[in-house]
């Protein structure tokens, strides 16, 4: 199959630029209730165990398939005039920005329960935004090649936001405090909201839904909205669907499980916020750009399955490299480790998102993609809650720094089963749209 070559002008098209901004809006809240939240908590003297348990607010990202069917069939309250996809995006973006500001106002001083409750609102609203943005991306693509182009733009925006939530916020917090920093980043959700208002609403999915579904308020319509996407997915992919979901659910384990302990490690090593922020915003950013480009190239040249094998392998290596930092955390070593890790995560992310996007059916885009993204995150989201318990348990036996090293080696190793499953899928030549 001949792949279309895109000109530079097409990379600057309104649809691609909108996707870039929406990707940024999707990525920004993720670490604000994840690793960056952990940095704030550790800075305030919160225990590793509590930090690990509070990371469970991110389980909302793994449960979004439960309410995704309603995003496929219902307009958003107050914003229905924007269209189904854009309406839900706008509502979710406003809720995320408001809840981040509420976290800032509450702070650690009002207790972890209230702070965690607002973090849960951020996670729930952010995951709802993700459902709508992913559906917009898939439905807006004219063909498989443009889907790859939009996916790369989305990933670049998403990873840039992650770096902003890791790198930019640290020097800001160093100077104005964590509370003010969270207000600033809540306001940055306006970038995605602006893109939502200017983006074009896709119409293909609504036509497909209107052609095949009974009204949502009828028994048949409700059944089709909830069960239809899952029935269609398993009918399309057959017995291999179970293997696909298992492989997807294990693929990002190294990244998810290791995540809550990155920021506490930096604090315990005595690394300054300015140093961490500078490395994340320079070498880390370069690693992301190179990883996004490599992931897109591999998906086109090798096909989805073999690109996943390469991406997963690089991700495992990047995670394991953090075992070096407890014993050699000079600026050069720190920069190399973070750069390679960000490269590996970006390659793995692009290849996985492109693969999952290819598995959805028109008319069920939001729900099926939410099912797939929930599958890839649910195991990691649950297991990462125990990350602090594991490190503290190991520290009691071998010391804190040795515990961190063993933890990261183990986090890398748990990514191997996914590579085995994807190897089986590749050899079975499971039919996947190219």
N, C-alpha and C positions, 0 to 999 in steps of 0.2 A: 504494500500500500504506500503510495507516494504522499509524503508529508508536505503540507503547505509551508512556504517560507514567509514569515511575517516581516514587513518593513518596519523601520524604526517609528514611522508615523503611527502605525497601528498599535504600538506599545504605549502611545500617548493618547489613544482614543478615549472618549468620555467613559465608556464602559469599563475599560481597564483601569483608568484613574479612579473611578468610583469604587471598583473592587479593591484597589490599593488602600483607599481610605476606610472602607468597610472592614477590611482585614485588620487595619490598625485598631478600629473600634472594638473588634472581637477580641483581639489579643490583650488590650490594655487592662481589663478587669481581672484577667486570669491570675496573674501573680500578685495583684493587690489583695487577694484573699488566699494566696498561696505562699510562695517563697519570700516575697517582699514583706508580706504580713508576718511571716516567721522572723524576719530580720528585726522588724519593729518590736515584736514580742520579746525576742531574746535580748534586745537592747534595753528593754525595761525589766529584765531579770526573770522572765517567765521560764519555767522548767522545760526541758526538752520533751518530757512526757506530755505536758499540756499543749505544747506547740504541735506535736504529732497528732493529738486528738482533735485540735481545732482545725487541722487540715481537712477533716472530714466534711467541712462545709462544701468542699469541692465535689462531694458526691452528687450534688445537684446536676453537674455536667453529665453524670452517668445515668441519670434518671429522666433526662429530657425526652426520651422516646415515649414516656407516659402521657405527656401533654402535646407532643408534636402533631398527632392526628387532628387536633382542633385548630392548629395553625395552618394545616392543609385545607381545612373546610370553612373556617370562620374568619371574619374580618376583626381587626383589633378594635377594642373599645376606644372611642374618641378619635381614632386615626384611620378609620375605614376608608375615608376619601382618598387616601394615598395609594390604595390598593392593598391586597392581602399581604404581600411580602414586605413592602415598605412600611405599611401601617404597624405591623408587629415589630419591625426594626426600630421605628421611632419611639414607640411606647417603651420597649425594653431599654433603649439607650438613655431615655430620661430617668427611668427607675434606677439604672446602674449609677448614673452620675449623682442622683440624689442620695442613694444609699452610701456611696463612698464619702460624701460630705457628712452624712450622719455618723459614719465610723470615726471621722476626724473629730467631730464635736463630742462624741462619747468618750473616745480614748480608753486607755487601759485603766485610768483612774476610776471609772464608773463600773468596773468589774468585767471579767472576761465573758460572762454570760450575755450581757447586753451587747458588747462589742461583737461577739460571735453571732448573735442574732442578726445584726445589720450586715455582717459578712455573708451570712446565709442569703439575705435578700439580694446582695450583689451577685452571688453565685447563681441563684435562681433566675434573676433577670438577665444575667450575662449568657447563661445557657439557652434561654429563650431567644435572645438575640442571635446566637450562633445558629439555631435551627432556621431562622428566617434568612440569615445571610447566606448560609450554605445552600438553601433552596434557591435563592436569587441567583447565586453563582452558577449552579447547574442548569437552571432553566433559561438563563440569559445566553448561554453558550450556543452558538449556531451549529457547531460540530465538535468532534473529539479533540481536534487540534486547538480550537479556541477554548475548550474546557481546560486544556493544559495551560494555555496562556493565562486565563483568568485564575486558575489554581496557583500558578506561580506568583501572580500579582497579589493574591490573597495571602499566600504564605509569606511573601516579602513584607507586606503590611503588618501581618500578625507577629512575625518575628521581630520587626522593628519596634512594635509596641511592647513586646516582652523585654527587649533591651532597655526601652525607655523606663519601664516599670522596675527594672533592675539597676540600670546604670545612671540615668538622669536623676532618679529620685534620691539616690544616696547623697550626692553633694548638696542637693536641695534640703534634705532632711538634716544634714550636718549643720546647715546654716539657719534654717527656720523651724526645724522640728518636724516630727512625723505628722502631727495633726494638720499643720498647714500644708504639708506636702500632699496629703490625701485630698484636701480641698482642691488643690491645683490640678491633680490628676482626675478628679471628678469633673472639673470643668473641661478637661481635654476630650471628654466624651462628645463634646460639641462638634469635633471633627467628623465623627461618624454620622451624627445627626444631620449635619450639613450635606454630607454625601447622600444620605437617604432622601432628602428633599429634592436633590438634583438628579438622582438616578432614575432610569426608566423602569417602569414596572413590567416584568415579563408576563406574557399572556398565554403562553402555550399550556402551562399547567392548569389554569382555570378552565380552558377549553376542554382539556382532557377530563377534568373532574366533572364538568357539566355534562359531558357526553356519556359517562359511564356510571355515575352515582345518583342514588336517590337523595332527596333532601336530608340534611343532617338530622333534623328533628324527627324523622321517621325511624322506625326500628331497623329497617334495612339500611338506611343511610348511616346511622350510628354504628352498626356492625361493620359496614364497609370502611368507614373512617378509621375505626380502631383495629379491626382484624384484617381488613383488605390488604394493607401494605405488607403485612407479615406473610399472608397467604401467597401474595404475588411474588415475594422475594424467594420463598422456598419452592414455589412452582417453577420459577425461572432457573434457579441454580441447582435444584434437586438435592441429592444426598451431600453434595460438596458444600452446601450452604453451612452445615454444622462445622465442617472443617475450616471454612472461611472465617466464621465468627470466632472460633477458638484461636486461630492464628492471629486475627486482628486484636483480640482481647489481650494477648500475651506480648504483642509487638513492642508496645511502649512501656513495658514494665520497668526497664532500667531508668528511663527518664522520670516516670511518675514516682517510683519508690524512693529514689535518691533525692528528689527535689526538696522536701522539707528540711533536709539537713545541710544544704549548701550554705545558707545564710548563717545558721548557728556555727558552722565550721569557721567561716570568715571571722565571726566575732571571737570565737575561742582562740583563733590563731593570732588575734590582735591586729588584723588588717584594718586599715582606716577606711571609712566610707569613701573618701576621695580616691584612694588607690583602687578599690574595687570598682567604683563607678567609672574611673578613667579606663581601666582595662576592658570593662564590659562595653564601653562606648567607642572603643578603638579597635583593638584586636578582635573582641567579641563580635562587633558589628561586621567586620571584614569576613569573619568565619561564617556568619549568617548569609551574607550576600553570595559568597562562594558556594555555600551549601545549597541555597535555593537554586542557583544556576546549575550546579551539578545534579541536583535531584530532577530538575526538569529535563536536562539532557539525557540522563540515564533512562528516564521513563520513555523518552522518544526512541532512543537507540536500542535499548535492551528489551523493551516491553515492561509492563507493569510488574510482573512476577519477579523477574531477575533483578529489576531495579530495587525492589523491596529487599531482596537478599543482600545486596550491596549496602543499601541504606541501613538495614538492621545491624550489619556487621560493624559499620563505622560508628554507629550509635553506641554499641556495646564497648568498643575500644575507648570512646570518649569518656564514658562513665567510669570505666576502670582507671583512667589516668588520674582521677581525683585522689586515688590512694597514695599518690606521690606527695600531695600538698602537706600532709601533716609533718613531713620530714624535710621538705624543701619548698618553702613558700616565698622565695625571693621573687621580686617583680617579674623577672624573665620567665621563670618556671611557671608562675601563676598565669602569665599571659599565654604561654604555649598551651597549657592545659585547657584554659577557658576557650581559646580560639579553636582548638581541635574538637572540643566538646560541642560548641555551638555549630561548627561545621557538620558534625555527625548528626545532631538533632535536626538541623535544617534539611539535610539530605533525606533522613528517615521520614520527616514530616511531609515533605513534598511528595515522595513516592507513595506514602500511605494514603494521603488525601486524594491523590490522582486515582489510585486504585479503587478506593471506596466510592468515589464519585461515579466511576464507570459502572458500578453495580446497581444503581438506582433505576426505577421505572417512572416514566412521566405520569403525573397524576398522583403519585405517592412520594414525591421527591423529599419533602421535609421529613416525613415520618421514617422512610427507609434510611435516609442518611443519618437521622438522629439515632436510629437503631444501631447503625454501624459505628457511629462515634461513641455511643454509649458502650458498645461492646469493646471498643479499643481502650476505654478509660475506666470501666467499672472495677476491674480487678486491681489496677494500680491505685485507684482512689481509695479503695478499702485497705489495701496493704500499706500504703504510705502512712496511714494513721498510726501504725505501730513502729514507724521508723525511729522515733525518739526512744521508745522502749528498748528497741534492739541495740541502739548505740549506748544507752545508759547501762544495759545489761552486760554488754561486752566490755564497757569501760571498767566495770567492777572487777573484771577478771584480768584484763590486759592493759588497762590505762586508757585515758580518753583518746589520745592521738592514734594509738594502735587500733582502737575501736573504730574510729572514723575510717582508717585505711581498710580494715576488713569489711566494713559495711559497704564501701564503694566497690570493692572487688566482687562481693556477693550480688550487689545490684546489677553489675554488668552481666554476671553469669546467668541471672534469671531471664535474660533476653534470648538465650540460646534455643529453648523449646519453640519459640515462634519461628526461628529460621528453619528448624526441622519441618514444621508444618507447612510453611510456604514452599519448601523444597518438594514436599510430597504433592502439593497443589500444582506446582510448575510441571512436574513429571506426568501428572494426570491430564495436563493440557486442558484445565478447566476453562470453558468458554467464557471469555471476558471481552466486552466490546473494546476495540482498540481506538 
